[in-house]
Amino acid sequence: MSATPDRHPDLHLDTFLVSAGRPLPEPGAPVNPPVVLSSTYVADGSVNYARAGNPTWDAFEEALGGLEGGRALVHASGMGAISAALSLVPAGGTVVAPDTTYNGTVQLLEALEQAGGTVRRRHATDTDGLVADLDGADLVWIESPTNPLMDVMDVRTVLDAARARGVVSVVDNTLPTPLGCRPLTLGADVVVHSATKYIAGHSDVLLGVTVVTDDAAGAEIGERLRRHRTLHGAIAGPLEVYLGLRGLRTLALRYERASANAAELATRLQGHPAAERVRYPGSGAMLSVDIAGDVHAAERVCAATRVWVHSTSLGGVESQLERRRRQPSEPETVPPNLIRLSVGIEHVDDLWTDLDQALRAAL
């Protein structure tokens, strides 16, 4: 697990994105870190087997750790990172979580309950209820905005309350990215990313990341996360990690453009006859729309787009949309007519023209 780098002090984050994780600038050195394709290493070095480490991982972890202000660990996927974070809950332990989160997290929390644990669920905006539920809990799961309802939590208040009670706090920072929020600076213990999404940004790799604080408490949690990754084998391939770092270089540009597009689309959607409700958290590149009519109307919208890609992921350069309840595991708290929009970097007028004609086709 790489520590926060000290080669780039006092840089703006968008500059750090370009600079971090590169080899030392020695004469003849490559500008980019190499892809190390080896499962085995000569004895008595820092790594002896690729399930425990890889030099290509180090560069990526250095960059993500610096972005979040902590120490990073790369995982095979977002679910690998989420699984590792939830492994911090002791057997029979208690988790506090919003009643609607990413459906992979929902399924893992349900599995935790089936194994004898307890999950206390509250609406994401019920701050007083979430704080009250922290008494006697082992871990609190924070997601803001929530996926796909786009509800915004009072993250700082919940984190302050968790720290006061000795409850481990985990923040899924996939949607805001470190450019929108840096939870460790607010008091979080662990940050989780599906780096498949905005971090890598091109819909071509599966990656996850956990980040912990750069202190003794963080080192202890980080070692538990590392052990879970090594023993459970949810490790990332070096080529995927290399592509993730390459994608990270343009995060600031991609996120700025996609966020501006999302804000404009949210404004244009207000009052549209096919938009029953627009769910926009006020920043970032994600929003959701409840379609006027039934499930079939929402499906007609998804089927009628030409620029927007009908797909189940988010955070790529291409704009994507999906009726989330078509996924069997999606919580019933998600309206069946809700469409989640992941806004990309295309020209906003093309996105609007395509979306508007699809919405009107559903009326």
C-alpha positions in Angstrom: 0.0 0.0 0.0 1.6 3.2 -1.2 1.8 6.2 1.1 0.8 9.7 0.2 3.6 10.8 -2.2 5.8 13.8 -1.3 7.3 14.4 -4.8 4.5 16.8 -5.7 3.7 19.1 -2.7 1.2 21.9 -3.0 0.0 21.0 -6.5 -3.6 21.5 -7.6 -5.4 18.2 -7.9 -5.7 18.5 -11.7 -2.0 19.0 -12.0 -1.3 16.2 -9.5 -3.5 13.9 -11.7 -1.0 14.3 -14.5 2.2 14.1 -12.4 1.5 11.4 -9.8 2.7 7.8 -10.1 5.4 8.4 -12.7 9.0 7.1 -12.4 11.7 9.4 -11.0 12.8 11.8 -13.7 16.3 10.4 -14.2 18.1 10.6 -17.5 16.8 8.0 -19.9 14.0 7.0 -17.6 10.5 6.2 -19.1 7.8 8.9 -18.5 5.2 6.2 -17.8 5.6 3.3 -15.3 6.1 -0.1 -17.1 3.6 -2.9 -17.1 5.2 -5.7 -15.1 3.9 -9.0 -16.3 5.3 -11.5 -13.8 3.7 -13.9 -11.4 6.9 -14.6 -9.5 9.8 -12.6 -8.2 13.3 -13.5 -7.1 13.6 -14.2 -3.4 14.4 -11.7 -0.7 12.9 -8.7 -2.4 9.9 -6.6 -1.3 7.5 -8.9 -3.2 7.8 -12.6 -3.8 4.6 -13.5 -5.5 2.2 -11.4 -7.6 -0.9 -12.0 -5.5 0.8 -9.8 -2.8 2.2 -7.0 -5.0 3.3 -5.7 -8.4 5.3 -2.6 -9.3 2.6 -1.4 -11.6 0.2 -1.4 -8.7 2.5 0.8 -6.8 2.3 3.7 -9.3 -1.5 3.6 -9.3 -1.8 3.4 -5.6 0.6 6.3 -5.2 -1.6 8.4 -7.4 -4.9 7.4 -5.8 -3.5 7.7 -2.3 -2.3 11.2 -3.0 -5.6 12.3 -4.6 -7.6 11.2 -1.5 -4.9 12.3 1.0 -4.2 8.8 2.4 -2.8 5.3 1.6 -4.4 3.4 -1.3 -4.8 -0.3 -2.2 -6.0 -1.5 -5.6 -8.5 -4.3 -6.0 -9.8 -6.3 -8.9 -13.1 -4.5 -9.1 -15.4 -2.1 -7.2 -17.1 -5.1 -5.6 -13.7 -6.4 -4.5 -13.1 -3.1 -2.8 -16.5 -3.0 -1.2 -16.1 -6.6 0.0 -12.8 -5.8 1.6 -14.3 -2.8 3.4 -17.2 -4.8 4.7 -14.8 -7.5 5.9 -14.0 -5.0 8.7 -17.3 -5.8 10.3 -16.9 -8.5 13.0 -19.0 -11.7 12.9 -22.5 -10.8 14.1 -21.7 -7.1 13.9 -23.9 -4.1 13.1 -23.8 -1.8 10.1 -25.6 1.5 9.6 -26.4 2.3 6.0 -28.8 4.3 3.8 -31.8 2.3 2.7 -30.9 2.7 -0.9 -27.3 2.3 -2.1 -25.5 0.7 -5.1 -27.2 -2.6 -5.5 -23.9 -4.6 -5.1 -23.6 -3.1 -1.7 -27.2 -3.9 -1.0 -26.6 -7.6 -1.8 -23.5 -7.8 0.4 -25.4 -6.2 3.3 -28.1 -8.7 2.9 -25.5 -11.5 2.9 -24.1 -10.0 6.1 -27.6 -10.2 7.7 -28.0 -13.8 6.6 -24.7 -14.6 8.3 -26.1 -13.3 11.6 -25.2 -9.6 11.4 -27.5 -6.6 11.7 -28.1 -3.8 9.2 -29.8 -0.6 10.4 -31.2 1.2 7.4 -32.3 4.8 7.2 -33.2 7.2 4.4 -30.1 9.0 3.4 -31.4 12.4 4.3 -32.6 11.3 7.8 -29.4 12.6 9.5 -30.8 12.4 13.1 -31.9 8.8 12.5 -28.6 7.8 11.1 -26.7 9.3 14.0 -29.0 7.6 16.5 -28.5 4.3 14.8 -24.7 4.6 15.3 -25.0 3.7 19.0 -23.5 0.2 19.4 -22.7 -0.1 15.7 -19.5 -1.4 14.3 -19.4 0.3 10.9 -21.3 3.0 9.0 -21.6 3.0 5.2 -21.9 6.4 3.5 -22.8 7.0 -0.1 -23.5 10.6 -1.2 -25.1 11.1 -3.6 -26.8 7.7 -3.4 -27.0 5.5 -6.4 -29.4 5.8 -8.2 -31.8 8.0 -6.2 -29.2 10.8 -6.0 -30.0 11.7 -2.4 -27.4 13.8 -0.6 -26.3 12.8 2.9 -25.0 15.1 5.6 -21.6 13.4 5.4 -19.7 15.5 7.9 -22.3 15.2 10.6 -22.5 11.4 10.3 -18.7 11.1 10.2 -18.3 13.3 13.3 -20.9 11.2 15.1 -19.2 7.9 14.0 -15.8 9.1 15.2 -17.2 10.2 18.5 -18.6 6.7 19.0 -15.6 4.7 17.7 -17.6 3.4 14.7 -15.6 2.7 11.6 -16.7 4.8 8.7 -16.6 3.9 5.1 -17.5 6.3 2.3 -18.1 5.1 -1.3 -16.7 8.1 -3.2 -17.3 6.6 -6.7 -19.8 9.2 -7.9 -18.2 12.4 -6.5 -14.6 11.4 -7.2 -11.8 13.0 -5.3 -12.4 16.1 -7.3 -15.9 16.5 -5.8 -15.2 15.2 -2.3 -12.2 14.0 -0.2 -13.9 12.1 2.6 -10.7 11.4 4.6 -10.3 15.1 5.2 -13.8 15.1 6.7 -13.0 12.3 9.1 -13.7 9.1 7.2 -11.7 6.0 8.0 -11.9 4.3 4.6 -12.8 5.5 1.1 -14.0 3.1 -1.5 -14.0 3.5 -5.3 -15.2 1.5 -8.2 -12.3 2.7 -10.3 -14.0 1.1 -13.3 -16.1 4.3 -13.4 -14.7 7.8 -13.4 -11.2 7.0 -12.2 -10.4 4.8 -15.3 -13.1 6.6 -17.3 -13.2 4.7 -20.6 -15.4 1.6 -19.9 -12.5 -0.8 -20.6 -11.3 -2.1 -17.3 -12.6 -3.4 -14.0 -10.8 -1.9 -10.9 -11.5 -1.0 -7.3 -9.7 1.0 -4.7 -9.7 1.4 -0.9 -7.9 4.3 0.7 -7.2 4.7 4.4 -5.8 7.5 6.5 -2.1 8.0 6.6 -1.7 7.4 10.4 -1.4 4.6 12.8 -5.1 3.8 12.8 -5.2 3.9 9.0 -2.2 1.6 8.9 -3.9 -1.0 11.0 -7.1 -0.9 8.9 -5.0 -0.9 5.8 -3.2 -4.1 6.8 -6.5 -5.8 7.4 -7.7 -4.7 3.9 -4.4 -5.9 2.4 -4.7 -9.3 4.1 -8.3 -9.7 2.8 -7.2 -8.9 -0.7 -4.3 -11.3 -0.6 -6.2 -14.2 1.0 -9.4 -13.8 -1.1 -7.4 -13.3 -4.3 -9.4 -10.3 -5.6 -6.3 -8.8 -7.2 -6.1 -6.6 -10.3 -4.1 -7.5 -13.4 -1.2 -5.2 -14.1 -2.4 -4.2 -17.6 -5.8 -3.1 -16.1 -4.0 -1.1 -13.5 -1.8 0.5 -16.1 -4.9 1.5 -18.1 -6.5 2.8 -15.0 -3.6 5.1 -14.3 -3.6 6.3 -17.9 -7.3 7.1 -17.7 -6.8 8.9 -14.4 -4.6 11.5 -16.2 -7.6 13.1 -17.8 -10.1 12.8 -14.9 -10.1 16.6 -14.3 -11.0 17.4 -17.9 -13.5 14.6 -18.2 -15.2 15.3 -14.9 -15.4 19.1 -15.6 -17.0 18.6 -19.0 -19.4 15.8 -17.9 -20.5 17.8 -14.8 -21.2 20.9 -16.9 -23.2 18.8 -19.3 -25.2 17.2 -16.4 -26.0 20.6 -14.9 -27.3 21.9 -18.2 -29.4 18.7 -18.9 -30.9 18.9 -15.4 -32.0 22.4 -16.2 -33.5 21.5 -19.5 -35.3 18.5 -18.1 -37.2 20.5 -15.5 -40.7 20.9 -16.8 -40.3 18.4 -19.6 -43.7 16.7 -20.1 -42.1 13.2 -20.0 -40.0 14.0 -16.8 -42.2 13.3 -13.8 -39.2 14.0 -11.4 -35.6 15.1 -12.0 -33.2 13.9 -9.4 -30.0 16.0 -9.6 -27.7 16.4 -6.5 -26.6 19.8 -7.6 -23.1 18.8 -8.8 -21.3 16.0 -10.5 -22.1 14.1 -13.7 -25.0 11.9 -12.6 -28.7 12.4 -12.4 -31.8 10.3 -12.5 -35.3 10.9 -14.0 -38.6 9.4 -13.1 -40.4 9.0 -16.4 -44.0 10.0 -16.6 -46.0 6.9 -17.2 -45.1 3.3 -16.5 -42.2 0.9 -16.8 -42.9 0.5 -20.5 -42.6 4.2 -21.1 -39.2 4.2 -19.3 -38.0 1.3 -21.4 -39.1 3.1 -24.6 -36.9 6.0 -23.7 -33.9 3.8 -23.3 -34.6 2.0 -26.5 -35.1 5.2 -28.6 -31.7 6.9 -28.0 -28.9 7.0 -30.6 -26.2 9.0 -28.9 -26.8 7.8 -25.4 -25.7 4.2 -24.8 -28.3 1.9 -23.1 -25.9 0.1 -20.7 -25.6 -0.7 -17.0 -22.4 1.1 -16.0 -21.5 4.8 -15.5 -18.5 7.2 -15.5 -17.3 6.6 -19.0 -16.6 9.3 -21.6 -19.8 8.1 -23.4 -23.2 9.1 -22.0 -25.2 6.1 -20.7 -28.7 5.5 -19.4 -30.6 2.6 -17.9 -33.9 1.8 -16.2 -32.4 0.6 -13.0 -35.2 -1.7 -11.8 -34.6 -3.9 -14.8 -31.8 -5.3 -12.7 -33.3 -8.0 -10.4 -31.1 -7.0 -7.5 -32.1 -3.4 -7.5 -33.9 -2.4 -4.2 -37.6 -1.9 -4.3 -37.1 1.6 -2.9 -36.0 2.6 -6.5 -39.1 3.6 -8.6 -39.7 1.2 -11.5 -39.9 4.1 -13.9 -36.6 5.7 -12.8 -33.9 6.1 -15.5 -30.3 6.7 -14.3 -28.2 9.0 -16.5 -24.4 9.0 -16.6 -23.6 12.1 -18.5 -20.5 11.9 -20.7 -18.3 14.4 -22.5 -20.2 14.8 -25.8 -21.6 18.1 -27.0 -24.5 18.9 -24.7 -26.8 19.9 -27.6 -26.4 16.5 -29.2 -27.1 14.9 -25.9 -30.2 17.0 -25.4 -31.5 16.5 -28.9 -31.2 12.7 -28.6 -32.7 12.6 -25.1 -35.5 14.9 -25.9 -36.6 12.9 -28.9 -36.5 9.7 -26.9 -38.5 11.2 -24.1 -41.1 12.4 -26.5 -41.3 9.0 -28.2 -42.3 7.6 -24.8 -45.3 9.9 -24.3 
